């Protein structure tokens, strides 16, 4: 059995920098045509010059691979209309992080409300620059995303012309919010379609499944699965593949992030086949994202086949999800 995917896209990807960038960037560039690149480096990407320099480093890391890094700025509430107009041709979106809520987000926004962010969000609306948000409060860890839904809804109501992407959603509450506002969209990761908190911490702690937002309850996973498998027109694949060196994951103070880039398409094929929804995989990994972001990426044809593949135990210093385990789908060809 085979399935052909035309122009797979990863709409939420962490490539890091320096040696880590050299390790992980080629793994995404091999199988994806393009990806939205997160800006939370140290220091974060906040200027046009930094965007261009980071893009050049990515291009150098991937060599001759046919892959388009879709760049983002790290949100600041004092970006002017003039600044954004000048930067627009270099970026695809702007990513907003609540301060201190996830990896390298210390410089994020401390107060997320429609009034304090008004000037920047109005400029983004006018310039048609999408806003990507890591939507979590500082509350109890299992309730953080649910508590953030009213913030999404307030922003969607106050800025109706602003395209808002709820990144890596994990709850049924976020799923329900999607259809209440025409300008709300979402990405869903591979790992949140597969695991719950039980898989992370129900038995022996599994550090390579620990991420933020943390995996939630069974009913949340089922809600995510339903809209992904049905290829909901406002939902797209974003891996949130987030590499950390093995010593930072298998340690006290375990770093948050699941590394799925090398196996994302294969495991998605396995999952969609299991639910008899392979016909919808093309929409979930490409077609819907092209409509939401209104762009046409360079074509790349990836053929997957139903053939067992053993996931490498490690990629340089990074342990992937399902390390050392056998999955049922493989990459047959890429052109």
N, C-alpha and C positions, 0 to 999 in steps of 0.2 A: 504494500500500500504506500502511496506517495501523496503529498500535497504540495502545491506550488504557491508560494507567497510572493506577491509582487510589491517590491519596495517596502519592506518591514521598517517600522519606525519605533523608536523608544522615546517617549515624550517626557521622560524624567530620568536623567542619568547623572551619576557622579563619576568624574574621571580623575579627581584629585590633581596632583601636579608632580613635577620632578620625576623621581624614579618610579613612583607608583603610577603616574600617568603613562610612562613608557610600557609598563606591564599591562595595564588594563585597557587602554584606549584601542590597541589593535584587536582585542577580543570583541569589542562592540562593533568596530568598523568593519570587521570581516562579514558579519551577518546582517547588520542594519544599514539602511541607506542614509539615515540621518537620526539625530537625537537632540533633544533639548538638554543643554549642558548647564548644570547647576553652578552658581557663582560663589558658593560659600567656601572659598579658599581662605588661607591666612596670609595676608589680609584679604578681605573679600573684594570681588570685582565691582568697582563703583564708578569707573570712568571709561570713556570711549577708548582711550589708549590702552587701558588694562584689558578690555574686551578683545581688542585686536591682537595684543601680545599673547594672551592666553590662547586664542584661536590659532595663532601661528605655532605655538608649542604643541597643540593638539595635532595640527596638520603634520608637523615634523615627526611626532610619535607614531602616526598611523602609516606613514610612508605613502605607498601608491594605492592604498585602499580607496575605493569609491564611497566616500562617507562625508556627509555635510554636518559639521558641528553647528547647531543652532544656538547662538549665544544668548546669555541673559545677564542682566545687571542685578546686583544685590540692592533691594529696595531701600531708599532713604526718603524721609518725609520732606526733604528740602530740595528735591530735584525740581528745577524750573522747566517751564514749557520750552524755553530756548535750548536748554541742555538736552532735553529729551528729543526735540526735533532734530538736533544735530546727531544724536546717538542712534536714532531710529533705524537707519540703514545698516547698522552693525549688529542689531539685536533682534530677537524674535519675541521676547517677553521680558518681564521684570519679576523677580522672585522676592516675595515678602516672607520674612521669618519673624515670629515673635521672639523677643530678646531672650537668649539663653535656653531655648526650648529644645534644641537639637544640636548636632555636630556643627561646630564653628558658627554659631548663631549669636554670639555674645553682642555683636554690633547691630542686632536686629531692632525691631520697633518695640518700644516699651509700652506704648498706649495705642491700641488698634481701635480707632473709632472713626466714623465718617467725617467728623469735623476736623480732627487734627491731621488727617491725611488728605483733606479736601483738595488742596492745590495740586498735589502730585497726581491724584486720581482723576481730577478733571482734565489735566493735561494728557494723561494716558488715554482717557476716553476720546478726547478730540483727535489724538494722533493714531488711534486704533492700535494701541500697544496692549496686549493681554497681560493680566495680572495673575501670576501663579502664587498660591498661598500654602504654606505649611500651617494647617489649621488646628492648633492645639492651645488650650488654656494652660494655666499653671496649677490646675486643680489635681484631684486624685487621678492617678495615671490612667485608669480605665475609663474615666469620664471626660478626659481632656478634649477629645474631638467632639463629643456630644455637646459639651459646654461651648464650643466654638461655633456651632451651627448658627446661632442667632447673629453672630458677627458676620458670617457669610451673607446671611439674609439681609442684614442692615445695609451692607455695602452694595449688594445686588439691587436693592430698592432705591438707595440714594444715588447710585451711578448706573442707571439702566443701560447706558451705551458702552459700559465697560465689560469686556469679556473676562470673566473670573474663573480660574481653574482651581478647583479644590483638589489639591495634590494628595496622592496616595491615600485615598479615603479608606476607612476601615470599619465603619459602623453603618447599621441600617438607618440611623438618623440622617447621615449624610446622603445616603441613597434616596431617602424620601424627600430631602430638600431639593434635589436635582430638578424635579418636575414642577416645583413651585415657582421657579424663577427662570425666565427664558435666557438669561445671560450667565447662568451657572453651568459649569461643565466639570468633569472630573477625570483624573487618572487613577488607575488601579494597578497594583503591583502583582507580580507572579506569586510572591510568598504569601500575600494576604488572601489570595484565592485558595491557598493550600493549608495554611496552619492556623491554629487558634492558640490562646495563651497556654492551654494544656500541653501543646507540643513544645513550647518554649520552656515552661517551668513546672509542668504537672508532675514530672518525674525527676530524673537527673536534669540539671540545668543544661540547656543547649545554647551555648554562647553564639553560635553561628546562625541562630534564628532570632536573636535579640535585635530589635530595631525600634525606631521611633517614626511614626506612632507604633506602639506595641500591638502585637496581634490581639484580637479581641475574642468575643464569645462565638459559639457555634452559629447562633442566629444572625450574627453580623457577617460571618463568612458566607452563609447561605444567601444573604441579600446581595453581597458582592458578586457571588457566582451567578446568580440569576441574571443580573443586568449585563455582566460580561459575556456570558454564554449566548444571551439573546442579542448581543451587539447593539445595545442601547445607543441611540444616535447622539448622546451627549457624553459618552464614556469611551476612553481610549487607553491603550496600554502605555504605562510608564513604569519601567522596572524598579526605579529607585535603587538600582544596583549600587551599593555603597561599600567599596572595598576598604578594609583596614588590614594592616599586617597581623599575622597570626598571634604575635606576642601581645597585641593590643586587644584582641578578642578573647583569648584564653588567659584572662587575668582579672584580678580584682579591679573594679571599675570598668568592666567590659564595655568596649566601644560599641555604639549603636549602628547597625547596618548589616544587611544581608547581601552577599555578593552572588548575583545570579546571571550576570551578563553572558557568560559563555554557554549557558544551557537554557536561556529564557525561551527561545522559539521551540526547541525540542520538547520542553516540559509543557508548554502551552498546547502544543499539538497533542501530547499525551492526555492532557486534561480535557480538551475539547472533544477528542475522540471518545473518551470515557463517557461523556454525556451526549454523544451523538450530535455534536454541534460543530463539526469540522468546517462546515460550509460558512460559518460565521467568523472563523478565525481571521480571514483577510480583512474584514471590516474592523475587528478589534485591534489589530496590529498595524493598520495603515489607513484604510479608506476614511474612517471617521475622523482621525486626526487631521488628515488633509483638508477635510471640510471645515473643521472647527478653526484651524489656524489659517485657512485659506491660502495654501501654498502647494506647489507641485515639486516634490523632490526628484532627484535623479533616479532613474530606474535601476533596480537591482533585483534579480530573480533568485530566490532561494528555494531549493527543492528539499523537502524533508521526506524521510522514508521511515517506515515502521521496521526498524532494525536496532537491536540492543546496542547501547553505548555506555561504557563505564566512565563516569565522571572522574577526571583527575583528582587526586587527593589534595593538590595544591597548585596554584599558579604563581610561581616565584615565591612570594611571601604571603599570598592571599588564599585562604581556604574558601572554596565555593560551597553553596548550598548543595546537598546531596554528595559531598565529597566521598569518593571511593565507591559510591553506589551505582547500580545499573539502572538506566532509564530506557524506555522502550522505543524512543525515536532518535534518529541521527540526522545530521546534515548530509545530504546526498551530493548536492552540487550548488555552486554559487556563480552567477554570471551577471 
